[in-house]
């Protein structure tokens, strides 16, 4: 009869807990070894690299979104019901000139 060793590296949580905590402790200890000069150097470098700039397009989108959220909702249920009734009744007529103007205005 064979036994399965659940402490092998195959099982992610099967490792020796004391060994893992010792590894974590050594990571913490190595972080404490930074000198004051090194900490200052790290602070200066991160201050230079940690700048974020937000593009004008994103700022414009944010403004548009705020305005759109503040606008009152439009209820088109009556208009939709009227158009459905016209289409089903066969009385709906397309205004081809208005349709062409709309297509051209969006293209140019």
N, C-alpha and C positions, 0 to 999 in steps of 0.2 A: 504494500500500500504506500503510495507516494503522497507527500504533502506539498501544498502550494505555498510558496514564500510570498506573502503579500507585502513584504518590505522591499521588494525589488524595485528597480527604477521604472519598471513597466507601469506600475500603479502610481498615479501622481500624488496621492495623499498617503501612500503607504510608507514613506520614508521615516527615518528616525526623527522624532519631534525634537529631541535635544540637539541633534546635529543641525537641524534647520534653524532653531533659535540661536545657536552659536554662530551660524553663518550671518543671520540678521544682526546679531550683536557686533560682529566684526565690521559690517557695513556702517553701523552707527558710529563705532569707534573711529573708523577711517574718516568720517565726516568731521569729527571733532578735532582732527589733526591740522586743519587749516589755520594758518597764522593770521594775524590781523591784516598783514600786508596782502595776503592772498585773498582774504575776504573783501578788502577794498578793491582789489583788481577785478574780482568777479562782479562786484556791484557796478563798477564803472563800465565794464564790457556789456553787462546785461542792460544797463541804462541806455547805452548807445544802440543796441540791437533790438530792444523791446519796444520800439516806436511803431505805432499802427496809424495808417492813414486810410481814411474812408473816402472812396471816390465820389465825384459829383453825381454820377448816375445813381448810386445807392442813396445818397442824400435826397435826390429828387424823388426817387421811388418812395422813400420814407414819408416825405411831405404829401405825395399823392395818396398814399395809403391812409394817412391821418385824415385827409379831407374826405376820402371815400367812406371811411368808417363813420365820420361825423354827419354825412349826408343822410337825409331821410330815405327809408326804403320805398320803392315804387311798386305798387300793386298792379300788375298787368293781367290779372285773371279775367277781367271783363273783356279786355281787348283780345286775349287768346281765345276765349269762348266764342266771341263774335267771329273771329277769323276761322275757327274750326267749323262753325255752323255754315259760313259762306262756302268753304271748301267742300264740305259734305253735301251741301245743297246745289253745288255747281254754279254758284253765282259769283264766286271770287274772280276778279279780273286783275291781271298783273299790269302795273303801269310801267311799260317797257322803257319809256324815256327816263323816268325817275331811277329805275334799276340801272340803266346804262350810265347815268350821271353819277350814281353812287359808286359803281365799279371804277369809273375813270377817276373820281376824286380820291379813291384809296390807292390807286396805282401811281398817281403823280403827286 
